[in-house]
Every structure is written in C-alpha cells, then in structure tokens.
C-alpha cells in the first residue's frame, strides 16, 4: 500500500495505516493544508470558495465527504459538483469565481487508488512553490479551524458537465454542422467512470450516434483504466462488429483521450494530439508545445503548417507554462492529453473529441486513412532499476557529456536528439529507477536504440 505526496497533490491506496496509505485521516490532513494555504493566500478576502468534484471510484464519495467537510470546518464555502471530470472542475473554478478546486481522482491508476489534485483560482494545477508550501503546512499540521458562527456553507451544483458540453459546442473551431452532416457512429469505452456521463452526452449534442461500452459510472473498472493498447481488446472488437467510424477511450477522470480506428487498430495516444493540432493549425497558424517524452510527429505537423514547436519538461504544469510563454494555440502530452487555450489550460478529452470529429468531418477521410497520413514514429518505453546507492544524476551527466556533439537538452533529465530518432532519460521522483523513452522510424529501431542506451548506462554503473 502506498501514499505519495507531491507538489500537485496527494495520492495513495485506500485502507491501511495512516501516513502509509490514503486513509480518512490523511484526506482530512491534506484538505486542511490546502484550505489553510488558500486562507493564507487571500488574507483580505472575507469568504473563500472551493469547487470539489470526483470521478466514479468506489472510494470517491467517502473521500469527497471528508474533504468537503474539512474545508467547511476551516470556514470555506464548498460547491460540490459530485460525479464530474477533471476538465469540468477546471472550467468550473473560474465560472464559480472560486478561489480554488480539488479533483478527487487517481487518474489512470487502478480502483484501489484515489487522490486529491489541487487547483488554483484559475482552475489550473499548482506550481512547484505552491505545492511545496502546502506539503509543509501538512507536515507541520499548521491548521486553524473556524468557530461555529464562521464555518463555511456546503452546496451542490450538478449542472457543470452540461455547461462544459455547451462550452465545447460553442468553440469557434468546433464544426458542429460538418459533424452533424457526417452522421458518425462511435463506440465509447469510459471504463465505468464519469466519462460514461460526459462523452455520450457530448456526442448526442453533436449529433453523433454513440454505442456505449463500460459507461456505467459505478467505479468497477472492467480492465486496467490506463488507455493503452493491451487493455483495449474489447472496444477494438466492438468497433469492428458495430461497423463504427472509430472508437473513443477515456481514462477515469477524462483528461486522456485514446482513439481506435474503424479496423480495430490503435490510432495511438501520441497521435490524438497530433490530429487535433493538425486541424487547429489548418485553420490558424500558431505555435505548439508538448513535453520532452512526446512524439516528434507534433513538431513535424507544426512546422508543416508554418508554426514553431517547443518541448517542455514532463508534467502538465510545465507544458502549460511553456504554452503561455510561447503563445501556443494548442499543446498537451503524448498520453492523449489535449490542452486547447481557447477553452482552458487543462487536458480535456471533451475538447479533444470535438476537435477530432471536426477534423475527420472536414477531411472526409476514414480514421485509419487520417492516421496513415501522418509521419510514422514508434516508441519504446523502458526503465533500469537502481540501488539507492547509485548516483543517478552522475549517470545522466555522463550520458549528456558522451553525446555532447548531438542536440542535447537537460531541462528534464537528458534528451538526446539524433537525426531520425531520440532518447529521453529521466530519473523517477518516487523510486530508484531511470526511465528510458526512445522514438524512431520503426519499432525495431526504437527498441535497438533503447537496448544500446541501457547497455551504456549499465557500463557506467559497472
């Protein structure tokens, strides 16, 4: 059982001993720290408000009650969205003029996990300094709860998924007329979480026929909830059986979007962002951003349309900051996370679905034809287990020096760009391993590059 504290929040497995797992005591402690940080951040504001929403995990209702009542006990008003999505909570924070938000979701982790993900007043994830301050407040248990006349007010608002859908429907580049005329038929796998509420409702609003698979939001995940190829056999079969135009897969909190082509093959999480960016850039020239571990295909598509691509350190908050710095018009992460600033600065599968449908309707291609039109890159993801005594930073420095004549980036670990391929080496923040991501023009080449780099690192260790 595990409890992981980071600058973006706290996540862990339900049950067990306090301090080692995400128990009720830990949920209260970190909700107290976040609320106390908000009070300190807003010294001249009489009344604060926090928006709270959750995915459909079995533990969600319990954790939500603990978090909401803790905030009320601090004197903070709470607007509870109930079953929601991460991007829905993100857009709700500014719409409610709230001072922050908490999303109760462990994203793609299995059902025994849950987490508190923390937002600022813009509905964006906290930066490193803010997250560190909250962890220090929790560690010191520096809490001051309100007296009885000053406790907060708890209220519910169950309309925000519909408001979110309308916001997506009204986006300038969402071609609702072309989508309606295309008469698409789509299969949706929402892993029995809140995507089963949001994605079918969005498709209905856009005039798309929806075949539901695992769309009952009961938290009983029918397969590993990370939307990877090895977990998606059922939807691949159903897309073919239903003769659907494509399949949509979202993770439990609906910020990652994977697609399945009409023949049951994977469109590829990396290419979700590529396709959406291709559509947006075809309408407006601009810049793009993804993280260092994302496919080179986004760079190729961006440059084809006359824009500039840049890579950030891994992590949504880093992608968002670089997007702001470069005025990027679309960006995200290679795990199927679409960030479209015309909507908001957060990964949003609803926005991704609407942009992809618009693109498919305008190109009049099949899903497979569209995928085949993009540069083909293949990735290999590996890791090396290390003993705690090994100096990981020294290994990365040695690798950077070894390849100093190549294009080397060191903003997040070491990324070495070769002419037709790349390797990204990062140390884990939670365990003694080096993550090794490679990409090349074939799977064999990507695997061979990874094997070579692993061998070189082992030589350094030896």
N, C-alpha and C positions, 0 to 999 in steps of 0.2 A: 504494500500500500504506500501511496506517495502523496506528499504535499510539496508543491513547487511555488516559490514566491519569486515574482519578477516585477520589473517596472510597469508592466502592462496589466498586472492584477495577480490573482492567486488562483491556482487550480490544483485539484487533487482528487483522490478516490474517496468515495463516501464510506463512512464507518471507521471503526478502529479507535485508536488513541488520539486525543487532542495533540496538535503540534506535529503529528506524523501523517495525518490524513485531513481531508476536508470534513471536519465534524461540525455540528452546530456551534460549538464554542469558537472554532476558527472562522466560521462565516460571520458571526457576530463581531469578533475581534477586528476583522479586516473591513467590515462595513463601518464599524466605529472609527477606524483610522481614516477611511475615505471621507466620511462625513465630517470628522474633525478637521481634516485638511481643507475641505470646502469652506468651513466656517472661518478658518484662519485666512483663507484666500480672499474672503469677502467681508472684511471687518466692519464695513459701513453699511452692510445690507441687513435689513431687519428680518427678512424671511427668505429662506432658500428653498429651492425645489429641485428634486432629483427624479428623473424618469427611470423606471425599472421595467425590464422585460425579460422573458426567458424562452428557451427552446422547450421541446416536449419531453425532456429527460424525466425519468421516474422520480428523481430527487428534486426536480425543479420547483415544485410547489412548496416543499419544505424549506429549501434554501431561500426562495423568494420571500416567504413569510418572515423568516429570520432577518433578512437584510432590510426589508421594508420597515419592520417594526423597530429595528435598531436605529434607522435614520429618523423615524418619528420620535424616538426617545431622545435623540440629540436636538430636537426642535426643528427638524427639516420636514417640509411637506413632500409627500411621495405621490407621484402619478404612476399607477401600476398598469402597464399595457397587457399583462397576462401573457398568454402564448403569443410570441412575436418572433421577429428575425433580428439579427444583428443590424443590418442596414435600416430596418424600420425604427429601431431605437435610436440610431444615429440621426435620422432625419427628424424624429420626434423631439429631441432635446431643444434645438433652436425654435421649432414650431410652438413648443410649450413655453418658450422663454425661460427654460430651466437652467440651472447652474451646473448641471452635470447629469450623467446617466450611468447605469450599471446594467450590463447584459449578463445574464446567468446562463452560461453555455460553456461547454468544453470543446466546442467546435467539432473537429473530426474524431475526437477521442471516443472510445467505447462507452457503453452506458453507465459503467460504474464511476466514471469521471464527472465532475462538474467544475465550474469556475466562476469567478467574479471578474468580468472585464470592465475596465473603468474608462469613462469618457469625461472630457472637459465640457465647458459651456457651448462649444461649437459642435458638439456631437462627434468629436474626434478622439482617438486614443491619446492617452497622456504621453508626454515626452519623458526622457530618462530622468531629468531632475525632479519632476513632479512625482513620478513613480517611486523614486528613491526616498523622497520626503515622506510619502505615505507608509512605506515599509519601516522607516524609522519611528513614526508615530505608533505603528502597530507594535514594534519591538519594545518601545518604552511604555506602552499602554497609556498614552497621554490623552485620556478622554475626559470630557466634562459634560455630563448629560443634563438635559433641561429639567427644570422644575415643572410641577404638574400643570401650571397655567400656561406654560410655554412649549409643551410638546407639539409636534407637527401634526398636520392633517393628512390622512390617507384617503386617496380617491382612486377610482378605476376609470380607464378610458380604453375601450375595446375597438375603437374606430380606426386605429392608425395603420393597420395593414391595408384597409381600403383607401385611406388617404395617401399612403405610399404608392399604391397602384395608380391612382389618379395622377400623382406627381410624375410617375414614369410615363403614363399615357400622354401627358401634355408636353413631354420633352420635344424640343424642336426637331431633332433628327430621328425621332421615332415615327416611322412612316406608317401610321395606322391604316390608311386607305390601301396601300400596297399589301400590307399583311392581310387585311380582310379579304381582298380580292384573290390572294394566293390560295386560300382555303387549305391551309396547312393542317396536317394531322400529326400530333406529337404525343409520345409516351413520356410520362414523368415518374421518376423514382425519387421520392423525398425521404427515404429511409425512416418513415413513420415519425417524422418530426414536423416542425412548423412550415417547412417548405410545402408540405401537403395541403396547407391552407392557402399560402400566398401564391405559389406558382400556378395552380389550376385557376384561381380567381383572376390572375393577370391574363392568362391565356383566354379565358372566357371574355374578358373585357376587350381583348384584341381580335376576337372572332376566330380563335384557333380551336379546333377540336382536340380535346385532351383525353388521353387514355391514362388512367391513374394506376400506378404500381407503388405499393407501400406509401400511401398518402394519408393513413390514419394517424393523427398526431398523439400516439399513446406512449412514445418513448421506447417501445420494444423494437430496437433496431434489428431488421431481418438479416443484415450482413454487416461486416465491418463498415462503419459510416464514412471512412475516407474514400472519396470517389476516384479510386484507382481501377485500372483495367481488371485486375484479378478479383475484384469484388463485384463486378457488374455483369456477370453472365446472364442473370435473369432479364434485365432490361434489354440486353443485346438480342436475346431470343424473341422477346415480345415486340420489339421494333420491327423485326423481320416478319413475324407472324401477323401483326396488325397492318403490315404494309404502310407503316408510318413514314413521314418525311424525315424524321430524326427523333432522337431521344434526349431528354434533359435529366441530368442528375445534379442534385444539390446536397451539400452536407447538412448536418442538423440545424445550424444557425443561418444557413442560406447566404453565406458570403463567398462560397466557392462553387463554380459552375463548370461541369464537365458535359460534353456532348457525345452522342453516339450517332454515327451515320446510318443511312437507310439500309445498308447491308449488314448492320450489326457491328461494324468495326469502330474502333475508338477514333473520334475526331482529335482527341488529345487535349488534356488540360492546358498544356502550353499554348495550344493554338486557339483556345477560346478568346484570349486577349488579342492574339494576332488578328483574328477575323473581325472582332469588334473594332479594333484600331483601324483596320483596312477600310471599314465602312465609314467611320468618323473622318478619317483623313481624306477619303474620296470626296467629302463634302466641304472640308475646311482644312487648309494647310496648317500644320502645327507641330509641336514637339511631343515626344512620348518619353515615359520613364518606366522601367521595371527594375527588379533587383538583380544583383550580380549572378544569381543562380538561375535566372530565367533564360529562355531560348534566344539565340541570336536572330531568329526569324522576325521578331518585332523590330529590331534595328533595320533589317533589310526592307521591310514593308514601309517603315517610316521614311527611310531615305528614298524609296521609290516615289513617294508622294511629295518629296521636297522638304521634309521636316528633319529635325535633329533628334537623335535618340541619346539618352544618357542612362547609366546604371547606378543605382543606389546600393547602400548596404542592405542586407537582408532585414526584413521587418517592415510591416505596413507603415508605421510612423515614419520610417526613413524614406520610403517611397513617396509618401505624401509630402514630406518636407522638400524633397528634390523636385517634385511636380510643381509645387508653389514657386520654388526658386527659379525654375525654367519656364514657367507659364505653360506647362504641358496641358494639352487638351484631352488626353486620355493616358492611362497608365495602369499599373497593377502588378500582380505577381504571377509567375508561371504556374501556380497551383490552381488556376481558374478564377483568380480574384480580379474583377474589373473595377477600376476606380475612374469615374467619369465626373469631373468637377462641375459640369453643367447641372448635375444633380446634387452631389455632395462628395466630400473627400472621405469615402469609405468604400470598401469592397462590397459590391452589390450585385447579386445574381439576378434580381428582377430587372435592373437596368441592362445587364448583360444579355438576358433573354430577349428583351425588346430590341436592342441594337442588332443582335444576331438575326432575329426574324426579319428586321428591316433590310439587312444586307442580303439575306437569302431571297427575299421577295424582289429586290431590285436587280440582282444579278441573274435571276431566273435559272440558277444552277441547282443541281441537287447538292445535298450536304457533302457527299463524297467528292463530287466534282470541285466544289469550293475548296475542300481540304487539299486535293491534289494540285490545286493552282498555286499553293504556297511553297516556298523553299522547304525542302525536307531536311530536317535535322533530327538527330537521335541522341538521347541522353542515357547516361549510366550513373546510378547513384550508389555510392559505396561508403564504407566507413572503416577506420582502423581503431581497434580497441587498444587503449594505452594503460599503462600502470600509472598511478598518481605521481610517481617519482619522475616521470619523463617531462621534460620542459617542452611543452607544445609550442610556445612562442618561438623558441630557438629553432625548432624544426621548420616552422613557417618562414622564419628569417633566412634560413639556409636554402630553402627552396626558391625564395624570391631572388636571392643572390645567384643561385645556379642558373636561373633563366633571365638574368638582368638584361640580356640583349633582345628579349622578346617584349611585347607590350604587357607590363605587369602592373596590376592595381592592388593596393594594400589598404583600401578603406574598410575592408571587412574580411579579415583573413588574407589570403593571397589568391588572386585570379590571374592566370597566365593565358593571354590571348595569342594563339598561333594563327596562321593564315586561314586555315579552314576548320579549326576546332579550338576548344578552350577547356581549361580545368580550373575549378574553384575549390580551394581548400579552406575549411573553416573549423575552428575548434568549437565544441559544444559548450554551452553555458551551464549545462546540468549534469554532464557525465564526462569521464575522461576518454573522449574519442575525437578523432579528426574526421569530419565529413568530407567526402571527395565526390564532387559532381563533375562530370565531363560531358561534352557535347561534340558531335562530329557529323560527317555527312553520311555515315552508315552506323548501324548498331555495332557491327564488328569493330569499326574504327574507334567508336566511343568506349567500348569495352577494353580494347587494346591500350588506349591511352590511359584509362584508369589503372589497368594492370601494371603499366610501366611506372606510373607515378607512385603507386602503392609500393612497388619494389624499391624505388629510390628512397622513399620515406623510411622503409624498414632498414635500408642500408645506413641511413643517417642515425637511426636509433641504435643499430648494432655498433 
